[in-house]
């Protein structure tokens, strides 16, 4: 019963002589060490705050300026040009620390040196800001983009999608908006840009994500896959032991601000603001809008297994549990034979259903007592862990295995993921892992950064024994994970069942087709003298036209993290140039040289659109903010209403990789994740995520809805394959055997 003594700090009994306290030295020791650890973290943050506040200066540079000033005075050289004497005259006279002339002189020199030092800091900061604000290195010609330019850039992006009559109508609406409404709305945006760190991001988070009332599952959350071509261990608890330990190591680096920023094209640092809410964050449902609850720290994770919820502590006192200890704790959960409590098994379906229903039932049944305590344990956890009873793994000989793996990560059973947590770490029975990630707090490259660190640390730093267990010996006296207790009445259970049925219908409607494209990767694409992303995006246009016989509005996400608190911008991949190339390919009457020329024009157009999006000169976020202002002011704008209501029938995203150089991909070519995916944005559309994984392979994740008679994810995936091969043939790029 050693763990029972560690669970409480002290006990007491009442005796005839008075109150007898029996203190637990071990428990008090852990409390003491925990406090020391907390204060260490605070001091590190204070130190980092001071150093960040004087960047690019430093205490050493300040001391150098002071010593230079003092040294010049001893050499009878007044480098201050009389400013030291001027400062000295303004210092108060009389008693106190200024009485001695020598003290007054030294203090004057220190004030002068500090002023010079701070002036230098401000100068360097402004110079650095100007340098980082210059984006001309991305393309030859770039300037400020007004709302006038963006409106007409929008018209250009839809001209090839509309007939003459429809385009004339949109042009008329655009002119009216440009002349009458836009100038007034733009003034408010300019004012906001002066005041706010970013004029887009807070509204984007609130109105696009947090005010959405539809289920998060499939509609918003996305998934990320594990390494699929290598296997570290088959032991489920052991894999979690290493991975969870690596995640908390990453969180520690994050808290201490030791993670280097990602560099755009290896040149300009990108904003790391989104990383702040990676851990200890939960989306709290509301009737009209949700909120993101972020805690500064959390010392436990919430775990789900076989319909039961557990609280697993990550620390013993101030010490982070070692991987072998974490493995033991997860194994204790796996071995626990206790059954679920009434209503507990499908409780998480509340996070998979409608947001209004979840908000109402949370207020009614989870505001007090054991339900509140148990819910707090989940919502205040560092992250959520799901121990699945089934096995999934990509088998190259069984193409369907990758799609089934993706479906399990995207929605699971609809009640074995806590979709409100910043992310759910999913561990299958065979040790394969994955993530299901809530989207409001950050975008996919942020969680990708964590995932690369974790997988690299697991594979190359922590390792496993010959039997597949974590290295080291466990500490058997650790208190076991705590089983969460619930009291869920029948009325609440009915709402849980209703949410489950909504979520299940949504999950059953999703068709997901994931595949590995093996004929070539970015290595051979570069021989076409174009960017791999442009190559794939043009192939998607060709595939979509062959699939549907027409073009559609296409969304590609692009990062805007070269700006403070930047998130994303839309690249409209369906352009006049790409449609011209596709039509020429389909007609089959053009010479290969002409097709190559059309392709290069389309690729250059796409690359330029990506550059514009990255440098804040895109179309959609600006129009979105103008629309928000129009709603605040009660101004009706038919143009903005139509722009914001257009469906994205082809929504695409490239999965970032190699953000952290933890290993050499040439030396370890099989240490590749398959990226991740998401559900379709439009009911009659496709969602396509892809990872150009190294030199010789590309992973695709294609989603659609069974309820649409016009779409078929596997059919579209086959069109993507063929489009890639056909474009490669234009440039006579040799391909490996399929």
Residue pairs with C-beta under 8 A, 6 or more apart in sequence:
2 477
3 477
3 478
3 479
3 480
4 479
5 24
5 26
5 27
6 24
6 26
6 27
6 30
6 477
6 479
7 27
7 479
8 24
8 27
9 23
9 24
9 27
9 28
9 31
10 21
10 22
10 23
10 24
10 27
10 28
11 21
11 22
11 24
12 19
12 20
12 21
12 22
13 19
13 20
13 22
14 20
29 317
30 316
30 317
30 318
31 317
33 317
33 318
33 319
34 315
34 317
34 318
36 318
37 317
37 318
38 297
41 255
41 256
41 297
44 255
44 256
45 255
45 256
45 257
48 256
48 257
51 58
52 257
54 62
54 121
55 121
55 125
56 121
56 124
56 125
56 128
57 117
57 118
57 120
57 121
57 124
61 117
62 113
62 114
62 117
65 113
65 114
65 116
65 117
65 120
66 109
66 110
66 113
66 114
68 79
68 113
69 79
69 80
69 84
69 109
69 112
69 113
69 116
70 106
70 109
72 78
72 79
73 84
73 105
73 109
78 84
80 109
80 112
83 112
84 105
84 108
84 109
84 112
85 108
87 108
87 111
87 112
88 104
88 105
88 108
91 98
91 104
91 107
91 108
92 98
97 103
97 107
98 104
98 107
132 268
132 269
132 562
135 142
135 562
135 611
135 614
135 615
136 142
137 267
138 265
138 611
138 614
138 615
139 608
139 611
142 611
142 612
142 615
142 617
145 153
145 612
145 616
145 617
147 178
147 182
147 186
147 622
147 626
148 178
148 182
150 618
150 619
150 622
150 623
151 174
151 177
151 178
151 182
151 623
151 639
152 174
153 619
154 174
154 619
154 623
154 643
155 167
155 170
155 171
155 174
156 576
157 572
157 574
157 575
157 619
158 167
158 170
158 553
158 646
159 167
159 576
160 551
160 574
160 575
160 576
160 579
161 551
161 552
161 553
161 574
162 170
170 639
170 642
173 638
173 639
173 642
174 639
176 638
176 639
177 637
177 638
177 639
177 640
181 630
181 635
181 637
181 639
181 640
182 626
184 633
184 635
185 626
185 629
185 630
185 633
185 635
186 626
188 629
188 632
188 633
189 199
189 622
189 625
189 626
189 629
192 199
192 625
193 199
196 202
197 564
197 565
198 563
198 564
198 565
198 566
199 625
200 560
200 566
200 567
200 621
200 622
200 624
200 625
201 565
201 566
201 567
203 624
203 625
203 628
204 567
204 568
204 621
204 624
205 440
205 567
206 289
207 628
208 624
209 220
209 290
209 439
209 440
210 283
210 289
210 290
210 291
210 292
210 440
211 288
211 289
211 290
212 219
212 220
212 355
213 354
213 355
213 356
214 220
214 354
214 355
215 352
215 353
215 354
215 355
215 419
215 502
215 503
215 506
216 283
216 351
216 352
216 355
216 419
216 420
216 438
216 439
217 351
217 352
217 410
217 411
217 414
217 417
217 419
217 503
217 506
217 507
218 410
218 411
218 506
218 507
218 510
218 679
219 506
219 679
220 438
220 439
220 440
221 410
221 419
221 436
221 437
221 438
221 439
221 678
222 410
222 436
222 437
222 439
222 444
222 676
222 677
222 678
222 689
223 406
223 409
223 410
223 434
223 435
223 436
223 437
223 676
223 677
223 678
224 409
224 434
224 435
224 437
224 444
224 447
224 448
224 451
224 673
224 675
224 676
225 394
225 405
225 406
225 409
225 434
225 673
225 674
225 675
225 676
226 432
226 433
226 434
226 455
226 673
227 455
227 459
227 671
227 672
227 673
228 393
228 394
228 402
228 672
228 673
228 674
229 394
229 670
229 671
229 672
230 459
230 670
230 671
231 393
231 431
232 239
232 242
232 431
232 458
232 459
232 464
233 239
233 431
233 464
233 468
233 469
234 430
234 431
234 468
235 327
235 431
235 464
235 467
235 468
235 469
236 330
236 334
236 387
236 427
236 428
236 429
236 430
236 431
237 327
237 328
237 330
237 331
237 334
238 323
238 327
238 431
238 464
238 468
238 469
238 470
239 427
239 431
239 433
239 458
240 326
240 327
240 330
240 385
240 387
240 425
240 427
240 433
241 323
241 324
241 325
241 326
241 327
241 328
241 330
241 470
242 323
242 327
242 457
242 458
242 462
242 463
242 464
242 470
243 425
243 427
243 433
243 454
243 458
244 301
244 314
244 326
244 385
244 425
245 320
245 321
245 322
245 323
245 326
245 462
246 453
246 454
246 457
246 458
246 461
246 462
247 279
247 382
247 383
247 425
247 450
247 454
248 314
248 320
248 382
249 320
249 457
250 259
250 450
250 453
250 454
250 457
251 278
251 279
251 382
252 320
253 259
254 275
254 276
254 278
254 279
255 297
259 272
259 275
259 449
261 269
261 270
261 271
261 272
262 269
262 270
262 272
262 445
262 449
262 561
262 659
263 269
263 270
264 270
264 561
264 562
264 614
268 562
270 559
270 561
270 562
270 566
271 561
271 562
271 563
271 564
271 565
271 566
273 564
273 565
274 441
274 442
274 443
274 446
274 561
274 567
275 442
275 446
275 449
276 294
277 292
277 294
277 422
277 441
277 442
278 422
278 423
278 441
278 442
278 446
278 447
278 450
279 298
279 382
279 383
279 422
280 294
280 295
280 296
280 297
280 298
280 380
280 381
280 382
280 422
281 292
281 293
281 294
281 295
281 421
281 422
281 441
282 292
282 293
282 378
282 379
282 380
282 420
282 421
282 422
283 290
283 291
283 292
283 293
283 420
283 421
283 438
283 440
283 441
284 290
284 291
284 292
284 293
284 379
284 420
285 355
285 356
285 358
285 359
285 362
285 420
286 355
286 359
287 356
287 359
287 360
290 355
290 440
292 440
292 441
293 379
294 441
295 380
298 380
298 381
298 382
299 313
299 314
299 315
299 382
300 311
300 312
300 313
300 314
300 377
300 381
300 382
301 311
301 312
301 314
301 381
301 382
301 383
301 384
301 385
302 309
302 310
302 311
302 312
302 377
302 378
302 381
302 384
302 385
302 418
302 421
302 484
303 309
303 310
303 311
303 312
303 330
303 333
303 384
303 385
303 386
303 387
303 481
304 310
304 348
304 384
304 385
304 386
304 387
304 416
304 417
304 418
305 333
305 334
305 336
305 386
305 387
305 389
306 340
306 387
306 389
307 339
307 340
307 344
307 345
307 346
308 336
308 338
308 339
308 340
308 341
308 344
308 483
308 484
309 344
309 347
309 374
309 377
309 378
309 483
309 484
309 486
310 333
310 336
310 481
310 482
310 483
310 484
311 377
311 381
311 481
311 482
311 484
312 326
312 329
312 330
312 333
312 385
312 481
312 482
313 321
313 479
313 481
314 320
314 321
314 326
314 382
315 321
316 325
316 475
316 478
321 329
321 478
322 470
322 472
323 462
323 470
323 471
323 472
324 469
324 470
324 471
324 472
324 473
324 474
325 474
325 475
325 478
326 470
327 469
327 470
327 474
328 474
328 475
328 476
328 478
329 478
329 480
329 481
330 385
330 387
332 480
332 481
333 387
333 481
334 387
336 483
338 483
341 485
341 486
341 488
342 488
342 493
343 486
343 488
343 489
343 492
343 493
343 496
344 486
344 488
345 415
346 415
346 496
346 497
346 500
347 415
347 486
347 488
347 496
348 415
348 416
348 417
348 418
348 419
349 414
349 415
349 496
349 497
349 499
349 500
349 503
350 357
350 358
350 361
350 362
350 495
350 496
350 499
351 358
351 417
351 418
351 419
351 420
352 411
352 414
352 415
352 417
352 419
352 499
352 500
352 502
352 503
353 498
353 499
353 500
353 502
353 503
354 499
354 502
357 495
357 498
357 499
358 499
360 495
361 492
361 495
361 496
362 375
364 492
365 371
365 488
365 489
365 491
365 492
366 372
366 375
369 487
370 485
370 486
370 487
371 486
371 487
371 488
373 484
373 485
374 484
374 485
374 486
377 482
377 484
378 384
378 418
378 421
378 484
379 420
379 421
381 421
383 421
383 422
383 423
383 424
383 425
384 417
384 418
384 421
384 423
384 424
384 425
385 424
385 425
385 427
386 412
386 416
386 417
386 418
386 424
386 425
386 426
386 427
387 427
388 408
388 412
388 416
388 426
388 427
388 428
388 429
389 429
390 408
390 428
390 429
391 428
391 429
391 430
391 432
392 401
392 404
392 405
392 408
392 428
392 430
392 432
393 401
393 405
393 428
393 430
393 432
394 401
394 402
394 405
394 516
394 674
395 401
396 516
399 515
402 514
402 515
402 516
402 674
403 512
403 513
403 514
403 515
405 432
405 434
405 514
406 512
406 514
406 677
406 701
407 507
407 510
407 512
408 426
408 428
408 434
409 426
409 434
409 435
409 436
409 676
410 436
410 507
410 510
410 512
410 677
410 678
410 679
411 417
411 503
411 506
411 507
411 510
412 426
412 436
414 500
414 503
414 504
414 507
415 500
415 503
417 424
417 426
417 436
418 424
419 436
419 438
420 438
421 438
422 437
422 438
422 441
422 442
423 435
423 436
423 437
423 438
423 447
424 435
424 436
424 437
425 433
425 435
426 433
426 434
426 435
426 436
427 433
428 434
431 468
435 447
435 451
435 676
437 444
437 447
443 557
443 559
443 567
443 568
444 557
444 653
444 655
444 656
444 676
445 559
445 656
445 659
448 655
448 656
448 657
448 659
449 659
449 660
451 673
452 657
452 658
452 659
452 660
452 662
453 660
453 662
455 671
455 673
456 660
456 662
456 663
457 662
459 663
459 671
460 662
460 663
462 470
462 471
463 471
464 470
464 471
465 471
488 496
508 706
509 705
509 706
509 707
510 679
510 680
510 703
510 704
510 705
510 706
511 703
511 704
511 705
511 706
511 711
511 712
511 713
511 714
512 677
512 701
512 702
512 703
512 713
513 701
513 702
513 703
513 713
513 714
513 716
513 717
514 674
514 677
514 699
514 700
514 701
514 702
515 699
515 700
515 717
515 721
516 674
516 697
516 698
516 699
516 700
517 697
517 698
517 699
517 700
517 720
517 721
517 724
518 696
518 697
518 736
518 738
519 724
519 725
519 728
519 735
519 736
519 737
519 738
520 696
520 724
520 728
520 733
520 735
520 736
521 532
521 692
521 693
521 694
521 695
521 696
521 697
521 698
522 532
522 692
522 694
522 695
522 698
523 694
523 695
523 696
524 695
524 728
524 733
524 734
524 735
525 532
525 535
525 692
525 728
525 733
526 532
527 731
527 733
528 535
528 599
528 727
528 728
528 731
528 733
529 600
530 599
530 600
530 603
530 607
531 603
531 606
531 607
532 692
533 606
533 610
533 654
533 692
534 602
534 603
534 606
534 607
534 610
535 603
535 724
535 727
536 654
536 690
536 692
536 698
536 724
537 554
537 556
537 573
537 578
537 606
537 652
538 578
538 581
538 582
538 599
538 602
538 603
538 606
538 727
539 720
539 723
539 724
539 727
540 554
540 573
540 650
540 652
540 688
540 720
540 723
541 551
541 554
541 573
541 574
541 578
541 579
541 581
541 582
542 581
542 582
542 585
542 586
542 719
542 723
542 726
542 727
543 716
543 719
543 720
543 722
543 723
544 551
544 552
544 554
544 650
544 686
544 716
544 719
545 551
545 582
545 583
545 586
546 586
546 719
546 722
546 723
547 715
547 716
547 719
548 710
551 574
551 579
551 582
552 574
552 649
552 650
552 685
553 572
553 574
553 646
553 647
553 648
553 649
553 650
554 572
554 573
554 574
554 648
554 649
554 650
554 651
554 652
555 570
555 571
555 572
555 573
555 648
555 650
555 651
555 652
555 681
556 570
556 571
556 572
556 573
556 652
556 653
556 654
557 568
557 569
557 570
557 571
557 652
557 653
558 568
558 569
558 570
558 571
558 610
558 613
558 614
558 618
559 566
559 567
559 568
559 569
559 614
560 566
560 567
560 568
560 569
560 613
560 614
560 616
560 618
560 621
561 567
562 614
562 615
562 616
563 616
566 616
568 621
569 613
569 614
569 616
569 618
569 620
569 621
570 613
570 618
570 619
570 620
570 621
571 606
571 609
571 610
571 613
571 618
572 609
572 619
572 620
573 606
573 609
573 650
573 652
574 650
575 602
575 605
575 606
575 609
576 605
577 598
577 601
577 602
577 604
577 605
577 606
578 602
578 605
578 606
580 598
580 601
580 602
581 595
581 598
581 599
581 601
581 602
584 590
584 594
584 595
584 598
585 595
585 726
590 598
592 730
595 730
596 730
596 731
599 727
599 730
612 618
623 640
623 643
623 644
624 644
626 637
626 640
627 637
627 640
627 641
627 643
627 644
629 635
630 636
630 637
630 640
647 681
647 682
647 684
647 685
648 681
648 682
648 685
649 681
649 682
649 684
649 685
649 686
650 685
650 686
650 688
651 678
651 680
651 681
651 682
651 685
651 686
651 687
651 688
652 687
652 688
652 689
652 690
653 678
653 688
653 689
653 690
654 689
654 690
654 691
654 692
655 675
655 676
655 689
655 690
655 691
655 699
657 672
657 673
657 675
657 691
657 692
657 693
658 665
663 671
665 671
665 672
665 694
669 694
669 696
672 693
672 694
672 697
673 691
673 693
674 691
674 693
674 699
674 701
675 689
675 690
675 691
675 693
675 699
675 701
676 689
676 701
677 687
677 689
677 701
677 702
677 703
678 687
678 689
678 701
678 703
679 687
679 703
680 686
680 687
680 703
680 704
680 705
680 711
681 687
683 705
683 707
683 708
684 705
684 708
684 710
684 711
685 704
685 711
686 702
686 703
686 704
686 711
686 713
686 716
687 701
687 702
687 703
687 704
688 700
688 701
688 702
688 703
688 716
688 720
689 700
689 701
690 698
690 699
690 700
690 701
691 698
691 699
692 698
693 699
696 736
698 724
700 717
700 720
702 713
702 714
702 716
702 717
702 720
703 713
704 711
704 712
704 713
704 716
705 711
725 735
728 735
